[in-house]
Amino acid sequence: MVKKKDKRVKPKLSVEHELMRPTDIWSNDGFIAKAKFEGGSLSGADGERIVFDDCVFKDMSFANSDWKGAEFVDAVFVACDFSNAQLENVMMHRCEIINSKLTGTDMANAKLGHMLIKESDARYANFNFAEMKEVEFADCNLVDSDFYECDFKQVRFEKCKMDNMNFSETDLDGVDLSNNTYDRIEVTLPKIAGCIVSKEQAIGFAHVLGLTVKE
């Protein structure tokens, strides 16, 4: 089967960005554009509406902070720490997260579009009920992560560790899992039709379906 062409649009970034301190974000009325943050911690929006547009984040920590409902458009995150961050209802459009920690990150009900998460540790991350369109997870550790009842449109997984991932109630039609590794994942049987798997993975699904595979 021929894979569908990647139509993900990369972040549209300015040539130059103004270097800002984490404390500067509250002096811009909740709208930060063409900014670069490098080193340090961002403590969170704590319920305040905040929008980042055309921004670069490097070696920044969002760990254990509250960013519920924040919006990120045309943003790149490199070597950032989102461990246990609260990102429910966040909106990310044309964003990339590279070589970062998302361990235990809560992105339930997030809206993610044209997004790349690459070479990142997302164990125990929560993406339940998220809407994803043109999203790619590449070379990520997704062990024990939750993707319960997500809305997938052109979502790709490339060379990820997936053991104990939860895809329950998520429609996997057209999703290619064939070059990812796992011993066990949770799926909802009526929703795996059209999912693309390797021969070895197909045997595992056969057991889930109650079939006996004769060697």
PyMOL commands that place a pseudoatom at each C-alpha (Angstrom):
pseudoatom trace, name=CA, resn=MET, resi=1, chain=A, elem=C, hetatm=0, pos=[0.000, 0.000, 0.000]
pseudoatom trace, name=CA, resn=VAL, resi=2, chain=A, elem=C, hetatm=0, pos=[1.342, 3.444, -0.955]
pseudoatom trace, name=CA, resn=LYS, resi=3, chain=A, elem=C, hetatm=0, pos=[1.656, 5.828, 1.964]
pseudoatom trace, name=CA, resn=LYS, resi=4, chain=A, elem=C, hetatm=0, pos=[-0.270, 9.055, 1.763]
pseudoatom trace, name=CA, resn=LYS, resi=5, chain=A, elem=C, hetatm=0, pos=[1.840, 12.083, 0.987]
pseudoatom trace, name=CA, resn=ASP, resi=6, chain=A, elem=C, hetatm=0, pos=[2.918, 14.246, 3.911]
pseudoatom trace, name=CA, resn=LYS, resi=7, chain=A, elem=C, hetatm=0, pos=[1.082, 17.550, 3.525]
pseudoatom trace, name=CA, resn=ARG, resi=8, chain=A, elem=C, hetatm=0, pos=[2.200, 18.973, 6.847]
pseudoatom trace, name=CA, resn=VAL, resi=9, chain=A, elem=C, hetatm=0, pos=[3.012, 22.683, 6.611]
pseudoatom trace, name=CA, resn=LYS, resi=10, chain=A, elem=C, hetatm=0, pos=[6.157, 23.648, 8.537]
pseudoatom trace, name=CA, resn=PRO, resi=11, chain=A, elem=C, hetatm=0, pos=[6.271, 26.627, 10.927]
pseudoatom trace, name=CA, resn=LYS, resi=12, chain=A, elem=C, hetatm=0, pos=[6.467, 29.991, 9.204]
pseudoatom trace, name=CA, resn=LEU, resi=13, chain=A, elem=C, hetatm=0, pos=[9.210, 31.762, 11.145]
pseudoatom trace, name=CA, resn=SER, resi=14, chain=A, elem=C, hetatm=0, pos=[10.739, 35.220, 10.761]
pseudoatom trace, name=CA, resn=VAL, resi=15, chain=A, elem=C, hetatm=0, pos=[14.440, 35.532, 9.965]
pseudoatom trace, name=CA, resn=GLU, resi=16, chain=A, elem=C, hetatm=0, pos=[15.086, 37.327, 13.256]
pseudoatom trace, name=CA, resn=HIS, resi=17, chain=A, elem=C, hetatm=0, pos=[13.432, 37.116, 16.669]
pseudoatom trace, name=CA, resn=GLU, resi=18, chain=A, elem=C, hetatm=0, pos=[13.648, 39.399, 19.676]
pseudoatom trace, name=CA, resn=LEU, resi=19, chain=A, elem=C, hetatm=0, pos=[15.240, 37.685, 22.674]
pseudoatom trace, name=CA, resn=MET, resi=20, chain=A, elem=C, hetatm=0, pos=[12.790, 37.872, 25.577]
pseudoatom trace, name=CA, resn=ARG, resi=21, chain=A, elem=C, hetatm=0, pos=[12.947, 36.939, 29.238]
pseudoatom trace, name=CA, resn=PRO, resi=22, chain=A, elem=C, hetatm=0, pos=[10.209, 34.692, 30.695]
pseudoatom trace, name=CA, resn=THR, resi=23, chain=A, elem=C, hetatm=0, pos=[8.959, 37.592, 32.824]
pseudoatom trace, name=CA, resn=ASP, resi=24, chain=A, elem=C, hetatm=0, pos=[8.453, 39.736, 29.704]
pseudoatom trace, name=CA, resn=ILE, resi=25, chain=A, elem=C, hetatm=0, pos=[5.433, 37.770, 28.499]
pseudoatom trace, name=CA, resn=TRP, resi=26, chain=A, elem=C, hetatm=0, pos=[3.113, 39.480, 30.985]
pseudoatom trace, name=CA, resn=SER, resi=27, chain=A, elem=C, hetatm=0, pos=[3.939, 42.951, 29.675]
pseudoatom trace, name=CA, resn=ASN, resi=28, chain=A, elem=C, hetatm=0, pos=[2.533, 42.214, 26.210]
pseudoatom trace, name=CA, resn=ASP, resi=29, chain=A, elem=C, hetatm=0, pos=[-1.182, 41.870, 26.983]
pseudoatom trace, name=CA, resn=GLY, resi=30, chain=A, elem=C, hetatm=0, pos=[-1.086, 38.126, 26.446]
pseudoatom trace, name=CA, resn=PHE, resi=31, chain=A, elem=C, hetatm=0, pos=[0.145, 38.272, 22.830]
pseudoatom trace, name=CA, resn=ILE, resi=32, chain=A, elem=C, hetatm=0, pos=[3.800, 37.512, 22.088]
pseudoatom trace, name=CA, resn=ALA, resi=33, chain=A, elem=C, hetatm=0, pos=[5.118, 37.587, 18.513]
pseudoatom trace, name=CA, resn=LYS, resi=34, chain=A, elem=C, hetatm=0, pos=[8.515, 37.202, 16.814]
pseudoatom trace, name=CA, resn=ALA, resi=35, chain=A, elem=C, hetatm=0, pos=[10.172, 36.302, 20.113]
pseudoatom trace, name=CA, resn=LYS, resi=36, chain=A, elem=C, hetatm=0, pos=[12.885, 33.892, 21.181]
pseudoatom trace, name=CA, resn=PHE, resi=37, chain=A, elem=C, hetatm=0, pos=[13.189, 32.372, 24.654]
pseudoatom trace, name=CA, resn=GLU, resi=38, chain=A, elem=C, hetatm=0, pos=[16.396, 30.567, 25.565]
pseudoatom trace, name=CA, resn=GLY, resi=39, chain=A, elem=C, hetatm=0, pos=[17.099, 28.990, 28.956]
pseudoatom trace, name=CA, resn=GLY, resi=40, chain=A, elem=C, hetatm=0, pos=[15.015, 29.309, 32.105]
pseudoatom trace, name=CA, resn=SER, resi=41, chain=A, elem=C, hetatm=0, pos=[11.434, 28.499, 33.072]
pseudoatom trace, name=CA, resn=LEU, resi=42, chain=A, elem=C, hetatm=0, pos=[8.009, 29.692, 31.995]
pseudoatom trace, name=CA, resn=SER, resi=43, chain=A, elem=C, hetatm=0, pos=[5.733, 29.404, 35.009]
pseudoatom trace, name=CA, resn=GLY, resi=44, chain=A, elem=C, hetatm=0, pos=[2.402, 29.184, 33.202]
pseudoatom trace, name=CA, resn=ALA, resi=45, chain=A, elem=C, hetatm=0, pos=[-0.636, 31.182, 32.221]
pseudoatom trace, name=CA, resn=ASP, resi=46, chain=A, elem=C, hetatm=0, pos=[-2.714, 30.159, 35.287]
pseudoatom trace, name=CA, resn=GLY, resi=47, chain=A, elem=C, hetatm=0, pos=[-5.986, 30.620, 33.440]
pseudoatom trace, name=CA, resn=GLU, resi=48, chain=A, elem=C, hetatm=0, pos=[-4.992, 33.779, 31.569]
pseudoatom trace, name=CA, resn=ARG, resi=49, chain=A, elem=C, hetatm=0, pos=[-5.450, 33.700, 27.783]
pseudoatom trace, name=CA, resn=ILE, resi=50, chain=A, elem=C, hetatm=0, pos=[-2.079, 33.865, 26.081]
pseudoatom trace, name=CA, resn=VAL, resi=51, chain=A, elem=C, hetatm=0, pos=[-1.030, 33.559, 22.426]
pseudoatom trace, name=CA, resn=PHE, resi=52, chain=A, elem=C, hetatm=0, pos=[2.463, 32.930, 21.046]
pseudoatom trace, name=CA, resn=ASP, resi=53, chain=A, elem=C, hetatm=0, pos=[2.910, 33.659, 17.336]
pseudoatom trace, name=CA, resn=ASP, resi=54, chain=A, elem=C, hetatm=0, pos=[6.150, 33.144, 15.385]
pseudoatom trace, name=CA, resn=CYS, resi=55, chain=A, elem=C, hetatm=0, pos=[8.258, 32.176, 18.426]
pseudoatom trace, name=CA, resn=VAL, resi=56, chain=A, elem=C, hetatm=0, pos=[11.273, 29.989, 19.170]
pseudoatom trace, name=CA, resn=PHE, resi=57, chain=A, elem=C, hetatm=0, pos=[11.817, 28.213, 22.504]
pseudoatom trace, name=CA, resn=LYS, resi=58, chain=A, elem=C, hetatm=0, pos=[15.164, 26.573, 23.288]
pseudoatom trace, name=CA, resn=ASP, resi=59, chain=A, elem=C, hetatm=0, pos=[16.175, 24.859, 26.544]
pseudoatom trace, name=CA, resn=MET, resi=60, chain=A, elem=C, hetatm=0, pos=[13.025, 26.171, 28.208]
pseudoatom trace, name=CA, resn=SER, resi=61, chain=A, elem=C, hetatm=0, pos=[11.114, 24.471, 31.006]
pseudoatom trace, name=CA, resn=PHE, resi=62, chain=A, elem=C, hetatm=0, pos=[7.313, 24.364, 31.067]
pseudoatom trace, name=CA, resn=ALA, resi=63, chain=A, elem=C, hetatm=0, pos=[7.426, 21.537, 33.645]
pseudoatom trace, name=CA, resn=ASN, resi=64, chain=A, elem=C, hetatm=0, pos=[4.644, 21.285, 36.234]
pseudoatom trace, name=CA, resn=SER, resi=65, chain=A, elem=C, hetatm=0, pos=[3.074, 24.525, 35.009]
pseudoatom trace, name=CA, resn=ASP, resi=66, chain=A, elem=C, hetatm=0, pos=[-0.427, 25.446, 33.870]
pseudoatom trace, name=CA, resn=TRP, resi=67, chain=A, elem=C, hetatm=0, pos=[-0.850, 26.393, 30.189]
pseudoatom trace, name=CA, resn=LYS, resi=68, chain=A, elem=C, hetatm=0, pos=[-4.481, 25.372, 29.768]
pseudoatom trace, name=CA, resn=GLY, resi=69, chain=A, elem=C, hetatm=0, pos=[-6.034, 26.989, 26.700]
pseudoatom trace, name=CA, resn=ALA, resi=70, chain=A, elem=C, hetatm=0, pos=[-2.817, 28.632, 25.489]
pseudoatom trace, name=CA, resn=GLU, resi=71, chain=A, elem=C, hetatm=0, pos=[-2.317, 29.096, 21.744]
pseudoatom trace, name=CA, resn=PHE, resi=72, chain=A, elem=C, hetatm=0, pos=[0.921, 28.532, 19.840]
pseudoatom trace, name=CA, resn=VAL, resi=73, chain=A, elem=C, hetatm=0, pos=[1.096, 29.361, 16.117]
pseudoatom trace, name=CA, resn=ASP, resi=74, chain=A, elem=C, hetatm=0, pos=[4.287, 28.986, 14.054]
pseudoatom trace, name=CA, resn=ALA, resi=75, chain=A, elem=C, hetatm=0, pos=[6.392, 27.936, 17.042]
pseudoatom trace, name=CA, resn=VAL, resi=76, chain=A, elem=C, hetatm=0, pos=[9.450, 25.716, 17.438]
pseudoatom trace, name=CA, resn=PHE, resi=77, chain=A, elem=C, hetatm=0, pos=[10.472, 24.064, 20.705]
pseudoatom trace, name=CA, resn=VAL, resi=78, chain=A, elem=C, hetatm=0, pos=[13.982, 22.565, 20.944]
pseudoatom trace, name=CA, resn=ALA, resi=79, chain=A, elem=C, hetatm=0, pos=[15.239, 20.684, 24.020]
pseudoatom trace, name=CA, resn=CYS, resi=80, chain=A, elem=C, hetatm=0, pos=[12.310, 21.892, 26.129]
pseudoatom trace, name=CA, resn=ASP, resi=81, chain=A, elem=C, hetatm=0, pos=[10.801, 20.249, 29.194]
pseudoatom trace, name=CA, resn=PHE, resi=82, chain=A, elem=C, hetatm=0, pos=[7.007, 19.849, 29.354]
pseudoatom trace, name=CA, resn=SER, resi=83, chain=A, elem=C, hetatm=0, pos=[7.075, 17.173, 32.077]
pseudoatom trace, name=CA, resn=ASN, resi=84, chain=A, elem=C, hetatm=0, pos=[3.718, 17.048, 33.894]
pseudoatom trace, name=CA, resn=ALA, resi=85, chain=A, elem=C, hetatm=0, pos=[2.671, 20.355, 32.329]
pseudoatom trace, name=CA, resn=GLN, resi=86, chain=A, elem=C, hetatm=0, pos=[-1.054, 21.090, 32.107]
pseudoatom trace, name=CA, resn=LEU, resi=87, chain=A, elem=C, hetatm=0, pos=[-1.814, 21.787, 28.448]
pseudoatom trace, name=CA, resn=GLU, resi=88, chain=A, elem=C, hetatm=0, pos=[-5.477, 20.834, 28.297]
pseudoatom trace, name=CA, resn=ASN, resi=89, chain=A, elem=C, hetatm=0, pos=[-7.403, 22.581, 25.511]
pseudoatom trace, name=CA, resn=VAL, resi=90, chain=A, elem=C, hetatm=0, pos=[-4.165, 23.990, 24.101]
pseudoatom trace, name=CA, resn=MET, resi=91, chain=A, elem=C, hetatm=0, pos=[-4.092, 24.937, 20.410]
pseudoatom trace, name=CA, resn=MET, resi=92, chain=A, elem=C, hetatm=0, pos=[-0.890, 24.316, 18.434]
pseudoatom trace, name=CA, resn=HIS, resi=93, chain=A, elem=C, hetatm=0, pos=[-0.762, 25.082, 14.700]
pseudoatom trace, name=CA, resn=ARG, resi=94, chain=A, elem=C, hetatm=0, pos=[2.335, 24.737, 12.506]
pseudoatom trace, name=CA, resn=CYS, resi=95, chain=A, elem=C, hetatm=0, pos=[4.516, 23.832, 15.493]
pseudoatom trace, name=CA, resn=GLU, resi=96, chain=A, elem=C, hetatm=0, pos=[7.495, 21.530, 16.014]
pseudoatom trace, name=CA, resn=ILE, resi=97, chain=A, elem=C, hetatm=0, pos=[8.675, 19.950, 19.275]
pseudoatom trace, name=CA, resn=ILE, resi=98, chain=A, elem=C, hetatm=0, pos=[12.170, 18.483, 18.913]
pseudoatom trace, name=CA, resn=ASN, resi=99, chain=A, elem=C, hetatm=0, pos=[14.327, 16.527, 21.384]
pseudoatom trace, name=CA, resn=SER, resi=100, chain=A, elem=C, hetatm=0, pos=[12.070, 17.461, 24.290]
pseudoatom trace, name=CA, resn=LYS, resi=101, chain=A, elem=C, hetatm=0, pos=[10.443, 15.906, 27.369]
pseudoatom trace, name=CA, resn=LEU, resi=102, chain=A, elem=C, hetatm=0, pos=[6.681, 15.435, 27.446]
pseudoatom trace, name=CA, resn=THR, resi=103, chain=A, elem=C, hetatm=0, pos=[6.632, 12.843, 30.218]
pseudoatom trace, name=CA, resn=GLY, resi=104, chain=A, elem=C, hetatm=0, pos=[3.240, 12.974, 31.888]
pseudoatom trace, name=CA, resn=THR, resi=105, chain=A, elem=C, hetatm=0, pos=[2.194, 16.023, 29.876]
pseudoatom trace, name=CA, resn=ASP, resi=106, chain=A, elem=C, hetatm=0, pos=[-1.584, 16.507, 29.813]
pseudoatom trace, name=CA, resn=MET, resi=107, chain=A, elem=C, hetatm=0, pos=[-2.792, 17.600, 26.373]
pseudoatom trace, name=CA, resn=ALA, resi=108, chain=A, elem=C, hetatm=0, pos=[-6.371, 16.360, 26.691]
pseudoatom trace, name=CA, resn=ASN, resi=109, chain=A, elem=C, hetatm=0, pos=[-8.810, 18.069, 24.307]
pseudoatom trace, name=CA, resn=ALA, resi=110, chain=A, elem=C, hetatm=0, pos=[-5.906, 19.744, 22.492]
pseudoatom trace, name=CA, resn=LYS, resi=111, chain=A, elem=C, hetatm=0, pos=[-6.257, 20.928, 18.911]
pseudoatom trace, name=CA, resn=LEU, resi=112, chain=A, elem=C, hetatm=0, pos=[-3.064, 20.075, 17.025]
pseudoatom trace, name=CA, resn=GLY, resi=113, chain=A, elem=C, hetatm=0, pos=[-2.618, 20.929, 13.353]
pseudoatom trace, name=CA, resn=HIS, resi=114, chain=A, elem=C, hetatm=0, pos=[0.378, 20.607, 11.015]
pseudoatom trace, name=CA, resn=MET, resi=115, chain=A, elem=C, hetatm=0, pos=[2.610, 19.572, 13.897]
pseudoatom trace, name=CA, resn=LEU, resi=116, chain=A, elem=C, hetatm=0, pos=[5.784, 17.515, 14.327]
pseudoatom trace, name=CA, resn=ILE, resi=117, chain=A, elem=C, hetatm=0, pos=[6.885, 15.891, 17.597]
pseudoatom trace, name=CA, resn=LYS, resi=118, chain=A, elem=C, hetatm=0, pos=[10.297, 14.339, 17.039]
pseudoatom trace, name=CA, resn=GLU, resi=119, chain=A, elem=C, hetatm=0, pos=[12.930, 12.532, 19.101]
pseudoatom trace, name=CA, resn=SER, resi=120, chain=A, elem=C, hetatm=0, pos=[11.005, 13.271, 22.284]
pseudoatom trace, name=CA, resn=ASP, resi=121, chain=A, elem=C, hetatm=0, pos=[10.080, 11.348, 25.432]
pseudoatom trace, name=CA, resn=ALA, resi=122, chain=A, elem=C, hetatm=0, pos=[6.285, 11.330, 25.777]
pseudoatom trace, name=CA, resn=ARG, resi=123, chain=A, elem=C, hetatm=0, pos=[5.841, 8.426, 28.177]
pseudoatom trace, name=CA, resn=TYR, resi=124, chain=A, elem=C, hetatm=0, pos=[2.592, 8.650, 30.169]
pseudoatom trace, name=CA, resn=ALA, resi=125, chain=A, elem=C, hetatm=0, pos=[1.474, 11.667, 28.109]
pseudoatom trace, name=CA, resn=ASN, resi=126, chain=A, elem=C, hetatm=0, pos=[-2.267, 12.238, 27.835]
pseudoatom trace, name=CA, resn=PHE, resi=127, chain=A, elem=C, hetatm=0, pos=[-3.736, 13.170, 24.442]
pseudoatom trace, name=CA, resn=ASN, resi=128, chain=A, elem=C, hetatm=0, pos=[-7.273, 11.980, 25.231]
pseudoatom trace, name=CA, resn=PHE, resi=129, chain=A, elem=C, hetatm=0, pos=[-10.021, 13.537, 23.066]
pseudoatom trace, name=CA, resn=ALA, resi=130, chain=A, elem=C, hetatm=0, pos=[-7.443, 15.560, 21.083]
pseudoatom trace, name=CA, resn=GLU, resi=131, chain=A, elem=C, hetatm=0, pos=[-8.160, 16.675, 17.526]
pseudoatom trace, name=CA, resn=MET, resi=132, chain=A, elem=C, hetatm=0, pos=[-5.132, 16.070, 15.299]
pseudoatom trace, name=CA, resn=LYS, resi=133, chain=A, elem=C, hetatm=0, pos=[-4.722, 16.980, 11.652]
pseudoatom trace, name=CA, resn=GLU, resi=134, chain=A, elem=C, hetatm=0, pos=[-1.431, 16.510, 9.743]
pseudoatom trace, name=CA, resn=VAL, resi=135, chain=A, elem=C, hetatm=0, pos=[0.461, 15.522, 12.894]
pseudoatom trace, name=CA, resn=GLU, resi=136, chain=A, elem=C, hetatm=0, pos=[3.591, 13.355, 12.929]
pseudoatom trace, name=CA, resn=PHE, resi=137, chain=A, elem=C, hetatm=0, pos=[5.276, 11.591, 15.853]
pseudoatom trace, name=CA, resn=ALA, resi=138, chain=A, elem=C, hetatm=0, pos=[8.785, 10.542, 14.797]
pseudoatom trace, name=CA, resn=ASP, resi=139, chain=A, elem=C, hetatm=0, pos=[11.360, 8.592, 16.833]
pseudoatom trace, name=CA, resn=CYS, resi=140, chain=A, elem=C, hetatm=0, pos=[9.403, 9.218, 20.045]
pseudoatom trace, name=CA, resn=ASN, resi=141, chain=A, elem=C, hetatm=0, pos=[8.944, 7.168, 23.200]
pseudoatom trace, name=CA, resn=LEU, resi=142, chain=A, elem=C, hetatm=0, pos=[5.154, 6.895, 23.547]
pseudoatom trace, name=CA, resn=VAL, resi=143, chain=A, elem=C, hetatm=0, pos=[5.115, 4.014, 26.046]
pseudoatom trace, name=CA, resn=ASP, resi=144, chain=A, elem=C, hetatm=0, pos=[2.055, 4.091, 28.340]
pseudoatom trace, name=CA, resn=SER, resi=145, chain=A, elem=C, hetatm=0, pos=[0.651, 7.185, 26.615]
pseudoatom trace, name=CA, resn=ASP, resi=146, chain=A, elem=C, hetatm=0, pos=[-3.084, 7.776, 26.138]
pseudoatom trace, name=CA, resn=PHE, resi=147, chain=A, elem=C, hetatm=0, pos=[-4.805, 8.582, 22.825]
pseudoatom trace, name=CA, resn=TYR, resi=148, chain=A, elem=C, hetatm=0, pos=[-8.351, 7.738, 23.932]
pseudoatom trace, name=CA, resn=GLU, resi=149, chain=A, elem=C, hetatm=0, pos=[-11.153, 8.805, 21.561]
pseudoatom trace, name=CA, resn=CYS, resi=150, chain=A, elem=C, hetatm=0, pos=[-8.963, 11.095, 19.472]
pseudoatom trace, name=CA, resn=ASP, resi=151, chain=A, elem=C, hetatm=0, pos=[-9.988, 12.546, 16.117]
pseudoatom trace, name=CA, resn=PHE, resi=152, chain=A, elem=C, hetatm=0, pos=[-7.220, 11.629, 13.655]
pseudoatom trace, name=CA, resn=LYS, resi=153, chain=A, elem=C, hetatm=0, pos=[-6.853, 13.170, 10.211]
pseudoatom trace, name=CA, resn=GLN, resi=154, chain=A, elem=C, hetatm=0, pos=[-3.538, 12.321, 8.551]
pseudoatom trace, name=CA, resn=VAL, resi=155, chain=A, elem=C, hetatm=0, pos=[-1.710, 11.356, 11.744]
pseudoatom trace, name=CA, resn=ARG, resi=156, chain=A, elem=C, hetatm=0, pos=[1.588, 9.530, 11.298]
pseudoatom trace, name=CA, resn=PHE, resi=157, chain=A, elem=C, hetatm=0, pos=[3.772, 7.505, 13.651]
pseudoatom trace, name=CA, resn=GLU, resi=158, chain=A, elem=C, hetatm=0, pos=[7.338, 6.816, 12.505]
pseudoatom trace, name=CA, resn=LYS, resi=159, chain=A, elem=C, hetatm=0, pos=[9.754, 4.574, 14.429]
pseudoatom trace, name=CA, resn=CYS, resi=160, chain=A, elem=C, hetatm=0, pos=[8.115, 5.182, 17.802]
pseudoatom trace, name=CA, resn=LYS, resi=161, chain=A, elem=C, hetatm=0, pos=[8.062, 2.988, 20.901]
pseudoatom trace, name=CA, resn=MET, resi=162, chain=A, elem=C, hetatm=0, pos=[4.389, 2.279, 21.552]
pseudoatom trace, name=CA, resn=ASP, resi=163, chain=A, elem=C, hetatm=0, pos=[4.153, -0.419, 24.208]
pseudoatom trace, name=CA, resn=ASN, resi=164, chain=A, elem=C, hetatm=0, pos=[0.954, -0.134, 26.278]
pseudoatom trace, name=CA, resn=MET, resi=165, chain=A, elem=C, hetatm=0, pos=[-0.351, 2.827, 24.275]
pseudoatom trace, name=CA, resn=ASN, resi=166, chain=A, elem=C, hetatm=0, pos=[-4.087, 3.331, 24.542]
pseudoatom trace, name=CA, resn=PHE, resi=167, chain=A, elem=C, hetatm=0, pos=[-5.952, 3.936, 21.252]
pseudoatom trace, name=CA, resn=SER, resi=168, chain=A, elem=C, hetatm=0, pos=[-9.349, 2.917, 22.646]
pseudoatom trace, name=CA, resn=GLU, resi=169, chain=A, elem=C, hetatm=0, pos=[-12.291, 4.488, 20.769]
pseudoatom trace, name=CA, resn=THR, resi=170, chain=A, elem=C, hetatm=0, pos=[-9.902, 6.128, 18.269]
pseudoatom trace, name=CA, resn=ASP, resi=171, chain=A, elem=C, hetatm=0, pos=[-10.501, 5.409, 14.585]
pseudoatom trace, name=CA, resn=LEU, resi=172, chain=A, elem=C, hetatm=0, pos=[-7.233, 4.038, 13.174]
pseudoatom trace, name=CA, resn=ASP, resi=173, chain=A, elem=C, hetatm=0, pos=[-8.326, 3.815, 9.545]
pseudoatom trace, name=CA, resn=GLY, resi=174, chain=A, elem=C, hetatm=0, pos=[-5.309, 4.750, 7.395]
pseudoatom trace, name=CA, resn=VAL, resi=175, chain=A, elem=C, hetatm=0, pos=[-2.924, 5.014, 10.360]
pseudoatom trace, name=CA, resn=ASP, resi=176, chain=A, elem=C, hetatm=0, pos=[0.361, 3.210, 9.628]
pseudoatom trace, name=CA, resn=LEU, resi=177, chain=A, elem=C, hetatm=0, pos=[1.861, 1.453, 12.661]
pseudoatom trace, name=CA, resn=SER, resi=178, chain=A, elem=C, hetatm=0, pos=[4.070, -0.904, 10.664]
pseudoatom trace, name=CA, resn=ASN, resi=179, chain=A, elem=C, hetatm=0, pos=[7.491, 0.561, 11.494]
pseudoatom trace, name=CA, resn=ASN, resi=180, chain=A, elem=C, hetatm=0, pos=[6.774, 1.219, 15.165]
pseudoatom trace, name=CA, resn=THR, resi=181, chain=A, elem=C, hetatm=0, pos=[7.548, -1.199, 18.004]
pseudoatom trace, name=CA, resn=TYR, resi=182, chain=A, elem=C, hetatm=0, pos=[5.257, -2.536, 20.698]
pseudoatom trace, name=CA, resn=ASP, resi=183, chain=A, elem=C, hetatm=0, pos=[4.332, -5.782, 22.422]
pseudoatom trace, name=CA, resn=ARG, resi=184, chain=A, elem=C, hetatm=0, pos=[0.836, -4.641, 23.348]
pseudoatom trace, name=CA, resn=ILE, resi=185, chain=A, elem=C, hetatm=0, pos=[-1.481, -1.727, 22.597]
pseudoatom trace, name=CA, resn=GLU, resi=186, chain=A, elem=C, hetatm=0, pos=[-5.114, -1.042, 23.506]
pseudoatom trace, name=CA, resn=VAL, resi=187, chain=A, elem=C, hetatm=0, pos=[-7.527, -0.656, 20.590]
pseudoatom trace, name=CA, resn=THR, resi=188, chain=A, elem=C, hetatm=0, pos=[-11.273, -0.792, 19.983]
pseudoatom trace, name=CA, resn=LEU, resi=189, chain=A, elem=C, hetatm=0, pos=[-11.914, -3.651, 17.558]
pseudoatom trace, name=CA, resn=PRO, resi=190, chain=A, elem=C, hetatm=0, pos=[-14.468, -1.959, 15.256]
pseudoatom trace, name=CA, resn=LYS, resi=191, chain=A, elem=C, hetatm=0, pos=[-12.087, 0.986, 14.858]
pseudoatom trace, name=CA, resn=ILE, resi=192, chain=A, elem=C, hetatm=0, pos=[-8.963, -0.865, 13.666]
pseudoatom trace, name=CA, resn=ALA, resi=193, chain=A, elem=C, hetatm=0, pos=[-10.322, -1.532, 10.164]
pseudoatom trace, name=CA, resn=GLY, resi=194, chain=A, elem=C, hetatm=0, pos=[-7.964, 0.083, 7.664]
pseudoatom trace, name=CA, resn=CYS, resi=195, chain=A, elem=C, hetatm=0, pos=[-5.054, 0.315, 10.119]
pseudoatom trace, name=CA, resn=ILE, resi=196, chain=A, elem=C, hetatm=0, pos=[-1.725, -0.559, 8.441]
pseudoatom trace, name=CA, resn=VAL, resi=197, chain=A, elem=C, hetatm=0, pos=[0.460, -3.037, 10.346]
pseudoatom trace, name=CA, resn=SER, resi=198, chain=A, elem=C, hetatm=0, pos=[3.421, -5.322, 9.718]
pseudoatom trace, name=CA, resn=LYS, resi=199, chain=A, elem=C, hetatm=0, pos=[3.039, -9.078, 9.326]
pseudoatom trace, name=CA, resn=GLU, resi=200, chain=A, elem=C, hetatm=0, pos=[4.242, -9.642, 12.907]
pseudoatom trace, name=CA, resn=GLN, resi=201, chain=A, elem=C, hetatm=0, pos=[1.850, -7.020, 14.264]
pseudoatom trace, name=CA, resn=ALA, resi=202, chain=A, elem=C, hetatm=0, pos=[-1.011, -8.595, 12.317]
pseudoatom trace, name=CA, resn=ILE, resi=203, chain=A, elem=C, hetatm=0, pos=[-0.464, -11.840, 14.222]
pseudoatom trace, name=CA, resn=GLY, resi=204, chain=A, elem=C, hetatm=0, pos=[-0.799, -9.904, 17.468]
pseudoatom trace, name=CA, resn=PHE, resi=205, chain=A, elem=C, hetatm=0, pos=[-4.068, -8.341, 16.297]
pseudoatom trace, name=CA, resn=ALA, resi=206, chain=A, elem=C, hetatm=0, pos=[-5.302, -11.795, 15.283]
pseudoatom trace, name=CA, resn=HIS, resi=207, chain=A, elem=C, hetatm=0, pos=[-4.923, -12.916, 18.891]
pseudoatom trace, name=CA, resn=VAL, resi=208, chain=A, elem=C, hetatm=0, pos=[-6.888, -9.868, 20.021]
pseudoatom trace, name=CA, resn=LEU, resi=209, chain=A, elem=C, hetatm=0, pos=[-9.643, -10.874, 17.615]
pseudoatom trace, name=CA, resn=GLY, resi=210, chain=A, elem=C, hetatm=0, pos=[-9.705, -14.339, 19.159]
pseudoatom trace, name=CA, resn=LEU, resi=211, chain=A, elem=C, hetatm=0, pos=[-8.118, -16.066, 16.182]
pseudoatom trace, name=CA, resn=THR, resi=212, chain=A, elem=C, hetatm=0, pos=[-5.646, -18.912, 16.463]
pseudoatom trace, name=CA, resn=VAL, resi=213, chain=A, elem=C, hetatm=0, pos=[-2.674, -18.438, 14.128]
pseudoatom trace, name=CA, resn=LYS, resi=214, chain=A, elem=C, hetatm=0, pos=[-1.338, -21.744, 12.838]
pseudoatom trace, name=CA, resn=GLU, resi=215, chain=A, elem=C, hetatm=0, pos=[2.418, -21.799, 12.336]
for i in range(1, 215): cmd.bond("trace and resi %d" % i, "trace and resi %d" % (i + 1))
show_as sticks, trace
zoom trace
